[in-house]
Amino acid sequence: MAAPVCVARIGAAHGVRGAVKLWTFTEDPLAVQSYGPLMTKDGVRQFEIANLRAAKDHLVATFKGIASRNDAEKLNGIELYVPREKLPDTDDGEYYHTDLIGLAAVTAADEPLGRVVAIHNFGAGDIIEIAPAKGATMLLPFSNAVVPTVDIAGGRVVIELPQEIEGEEPTLT
C-alpha cells in the first residue's frame, strides 16, 4: 500500500462555531471533500468534512464533532492525508509530489546527482530540490528543459543542469 498523500492543512479557527481555515494542496481546492474522511499522517485521527466553502485565498471548513472555537483552535497546523488510491490518476506530464520524493536524480549522461527531497512552489512555478550525497541541496526549476525525463517506474529523474550551476557565468547582453 502506498504512503498517504497530504491534501490539506488546517489553519486558524474561523468564527465561534468550530469552523477552521483550510489550505488545500489539490488542483481543485473543493475536491478535498470528495476523498472521504481525512486523516492525520499516522492515521490515528480522522476528520469528516461537514461543511466546506471557498473564501478569499483558502477554504472555510467545519468537521463533524468540532462545534466550538476552542475545539477548532486545537486543530491549527494539523496536516490532513488520504490514501494514495483515493486520488485520481494523473495525466501525462503530471505527477503527485509524493511520487517524485525519493527518486534518484541523474544527469543526461547518467551520472548521479542525488535524490529528490522536495517539490516547492513559492508562487513563481514548481521548484525541484535535489540533495546530493555531500554538500548543499540544489533548487532547480521543475520544467521540461531542466527535468526532461521523469521515470517513476525506473526510480529516477534526469536533470539538465543550467549553465550557472556548472560554474559558467551567464552572458549579459
Beta strands, then each sheet from edge to edge (+ up, - down):
strand 1: 5-14
strand 2: 19-24
strand 3: 38-39
strand 4: 46-47
strand 5: 49-54
strand 6: 59-63
strand 7: 79-82
strand 8: 104-107
strand 9: 112-121
strand 10: 126-131
strand 11: 138-141
strand 12: 149-151
strand 13: 156-159
sheet 1: 5+ 6- 2+ 1- 7+
sheet 2: 3+ 4-
sheet 3: 11+ 10- 9+ 8- 13- 12+
end
